[in-house]
């Protein structure tokens, strides 16, 4: 299922894409106690089973044309910051290590353990919303296509072999970054947390529809030019490892989001760097998840 958050008649509502992809079913009119996508995620498998029954005969009075709504980030206001992972593709780790922007670089480009940081929910914007590159006075705004993993069933000390049982679905994330601030402050929080520096969407695709996530390909085009392309299988630390390591320290809750890292081809890897400028158009694509487009201002 393709689940989404959208604005219609001034109200934010949860929905599911209907088969034609031209209509949305407004779940707030149908499912009791479901006023947001987070509410649906909290219902777990039971909620998805109930939704599956509804989709067998969707009520006409809850259908809305996709063209009549504004699509938002699927989980626009998570309860916690987004958990992010740095240097999690071999080629990008080498690219970043050699770029001169990696203030955390040691002797080896490849980290021994996952490097976690976070992005605030205030950085989240939806598909089509503009990336405010002009807010960064250092003029070093970069793009990073990433697979976003949305937690369904929460837990603590989750074993790797059971990790996928805790995944509700997936979405696309652009981990937009000010490279100069990332380097200057010798940590990653400030450079990655400008308001509007986390485009997400266009929807959340449930894990059953995705299948083997490691076979998906991620890619980035800027103004039509292919910049990034890799398979999820190329991750240094796979999804079960990330869930295991995070849950060993902090309890994971339904609706938590993990951004899994980006491959090579980011702007800082070019000579000279190709940072984002007002007027650019960034298009991120992940197989089965769709395309996330963001103009730059």
C-alpha positions in Angstrom: 0.0 0.0 0.0 1.1 3.6 -0.7 0.2 5.6 2.4 0.4 9.4 2.6 -0.4 12.5 4.4 -2.1 15.3 2.5 -3.8 18.7 3.0 -7.3 19.1 1.8 -9.7 22.0 2.6 -7.1 23.3 5.0 -6.9 20.1 7.1 -4.1 17.5 7.2 -5.4 14.0 6.7 -4.1 10.5 6.3 -4.8 8.6 3.1 -4.0 5.6 0.8 -3.5 5.7 -2.9 -6.1 3.9 -4.9 -5.2 1.6 -7.7 -5.5 4.2 -10.4 -3.0 6.5 -8.6 -5.3 9.4 -9.5 -7.4 9.2 -6.4 -6.8 9.1 -2.6 -9.0 7.4 0.0 -9.3 9.7 3.0 -8.8 7.4 6.0 -9.9 10.0 8.5 -13.5 9.6 7.3 -13.4 5.8 7.5 -11.2 4.5 10.3 -12.0 5.5 13.9 -9.2 7.1 15.9 -7.1 7.5 12.7 -6.5 11.2 12.2 -2.9 10.9 11.1 -0.6 8.4 9.4 1.1 7.9 12.8 -2.2 6.8 14.2 -2.5 4.1 11.5 1.1 3.0 12.1 0.4 2.6 15.8 -2.4 0.1 14.9 0.2 -2.2 13.4 -0.8 -5.3 11.5 -4.4 -5.1 12.7 -4.7 -1.6 11.1 -3.3 -2.8 7.8 -5.6 -5.8 7.8 -8.6 -3.5 8.4 -7.5 -1.2 5.7 -7.1 -4.1 3.3 -10.7 -5.0 3.9 -11.8 -1.4 3.3 -9.9 -1.3 0.0 -11.9 -4.2 -1.3 -14.9 -1.8 -1.6 -13.7 1.8 -1.0 -16.6 4.2 -0.2 -17.2 6.8 -2.8 -17.8 9.6 -0.4 -14.1 9.3 0.9 -12.5 9.4 -2.5 -10.5 12.6 -3.4 -8.8 13.4 -6.6 -5.0 13.5 -6.2 -4.9 16.7 -8.2 -7.1 18.4 -5.5 -4.7 17.9 -2.6 -1.3 19.0 -1.4 0.9 15.9 -0.6 2.9 16.3 2.5 5.8 14.3 4.0 4.2 11.0 5.0 5.3 11.4 8.7 5.6 15.1 8.8 5.8 15.5 12.6 7.4 12.3 14.1 7.6 12.1 17.9 11.4 12.2 17.7 14.1 13.4 15.5 14.9 11.3 12.4 17.8 8.8 13.1 20.4 9.3 10.4 23.5 7.3 9.4 26.6 8.9 8.0 29.2 7.3 5.6 27.2 4.1 5.1 28.1 3.3 1.5 31.7 2.3 0.7 32.1 4.7 -2.3 30.6 7.7 -0.5 32.7 7.1 2.6 35.8 7.2 0.3 34.4 10.3 -1.5 33.7 12.1 1.7 37.1 11.1 3.2 38.9 12.6 0.3 36.8 15.7 -0.1 38.4 17.8 2.7 34.9 18.3 4.3 35.1 15.4 6.7 36.2 16.8 10.0 35.6 13.4 11.7 38.0 11.5 9.4 40.4 9.1 11.0 43.0 6.9 9.3 40.4 4.8 7.5 37.6 6.1 5.4 35.3 3.2 6.3 33.8 3.4 9.8 34.1 0.5 12.1 30.6 1.0 13.5 27.5 2.9 12.3 27.8 6.7 12.7 24.5 8.1 14.0 23.2 11.6 14.1 19.7 13.2 13.9 17.6 15.6 11.9 14.9 17.6 13.7 11.3 17.3 12.5 11.4 21.1 11.8 13.7 20.2 8.8 11.0 18.1 7.2 9.2 19.3 4.1 7.0 17.4 1.6 7.4 16.6 -2.1 7.4 19.7 -4.3 8.3 22.0 -1.4 11.4 24.1 -2.0 14.8 23.5 -0.5 15.9 26.8 1.0 19.5 26.8 -0.1 19.7 30.6 0.1 19.3 30.3 3.9 22.9 28.8 4.0 25.2 31.8 4.0 28.2 29.5 3.2 26.7 28.5 -0.2 27.6 24.9 0.2 24.2 23.1 0.2 24.4 19.5 -0.9 21.9 16.7 -1.7 21.9 13.1 -0.4 19.3 10.5 -1.6 18.5 8.0 1.2 16.2 5.2 1.9 14.0 6.0 4.9 13.0 3.1 7.1 9.8 3.6 9.1 9.4 1.5 12.3 6.1 -0.3 12.9 6.3 -2.5 15.9 8.6 -0.8 18.4 11.0 -2.5 20.8 14.3 -2.6 22.6 17.3 -4.9 22.0 15.9 -6.1 18.7 17.8 -9.0 17.2 19.1 -8.7 13.7 17.2 -11.7 12.6 13.9 -10.1 13.7 14.6 -6.6 12.6 12.5 -6.6 9.4 9.5 -7.7 11.6 9.7 -4.2 13.1 9.7 -2.4 9.7 6.4 -0.9 8.7 7.5 0.5 5.4 9.8 2.8 3.4 10.0 6.3 2.0 12.5 8.6 0.2 14.6 11.1 2.2 16.9 13.9 1.0 19.4 14.5 3.7 20.2 18.1 2.6 23.5 19.4 4.1 25.5 22.5 4.5 29.0 21.1 3.9 30.9 24.1 5.3 28.9 24.1 8.5 29.2 20.3 8.8 33.0 20.7 8.6 33.3 23.9 10.7 31.4 22.6 13.7 33.1 19.1 13.5 29.8 17.4 13.9 26.8 17.0 11.7 23.8 18.4 13.5 23.9 22.1 12.6 24.9 21.6 8.9 21.9 19.2 8.4 19.2 20.9 10.4 18.2 24.1 8.6 14.5 24.3 8.4 13.5 22.7 5.1 16.6 20.5 4.8 14.8 17.2 4.9 12.5 16.6 1.9 10.6 13.4 2.4 8.0 11.4 0.4 6.1 11.3 -1.7 4.5 8.5 0.4 5.2 5.6 2.6 5.1 2.2 0.9 4.4 -0.7 3.2 7.1 -3.4 3.5 4.9 -6.2 2.1 4.6 -4.2 -1.2 8.4 -3.5 -1.4 9.6 -7.1 -0.9 13.4 -7.5 -0.9 14.5 -4.0 -0.1 18.1 -4.7 -0.7 17.4 -5.1 -4.4 16.1 -1.5 -4.7 18.1 1.1 -6.6 18.4 4.7 -5.4 19.3 7.6 -7.7 19.6 11.4 -7.9 19.2 13.7 -10.8 20.0 17.4 -10.6 18.5 19.4 -13.5 18.2 16.1 -15.4 21.9 15.1 -14.8 22.4 11.7 -13.1 24.5 12.3 -10.1 23.9 9.2 -7.8 23.0 5.6 -8.4 23.4 2.6 -6.1 21.7 -0.5 -4.7 20.5 -0.7 -1.1 22.6 -3.9 -1.0 25.7 -1.7 -1.2 25.2 -0.4 2.4 28.2 -0.9 4.7 25.8 -1.5 7.7 22.6 -3.1 6.6 19.1 -2.3 7.9 19.1 -5.1 10.5 22.4 -3.9 11.9 21.1 -0.3 12.1 17.9 -1.4 13.9 19.8 -3.7 16.2 22.4 -1.1 17.2 19.9 1.7 17.7 17.5 -0.5 19.8 20.4 -1.6 22.0 20.5 1.9 23.3 17.1 3.5 22.9 13.6 2.0 22.6 12.2 2.3 19.1 8.6 3.4 18.7 6.0 3.1 15.9 6.6 6.0 13.4 10.3 6.3 14.2 12.3 7.0 11.0 15.9 5.8 10.1 17.6 7.5 7.1 20.1 4.8 6.0 22.9 6.8 4.3 23.7 8.0 0.8 26.0 6.7 -2.0 28.7 8.6 -3.9 27.9 11.3 -6.4 27.0 14.1 -4.0 28.0 17.6 -4.9 31.2 17.8 -2.8 32.6 14.9 -4.7 33.0 16.9 -7.9 36.0 19.2 -8.7 34.9 21.9 -8.3 32.0 20.9 -6.0 28.5 21.0 -7.6 26.5 22.5 -4.7 22.8 23.3 -5.1 21.8 26.8 -6.3 18.5 28.6 -6.5 16.7 27.5 -9.7 17.9 23.9 -9.5 15.6 20.9 -9.5 16.5 17.8 -7.5 14.8 14.5 -8.3 15.3 11.5 -6.1 14.1 8.1 -7.1 14.0 4.7 -5.4 12.5 1.6 -7.1 8.9 0.9 -5.9 8.8 4.1 -3.8 8.4 6.7 -6.5 10.1 10.0 -7.2 10.7 12.9 -4.7 11.2 16.2 -6.5 12.3 19.5 -4.9 13.0 22.9 -6.4 15.8 24.9 -4.9 15.4 28.5 -3.8 
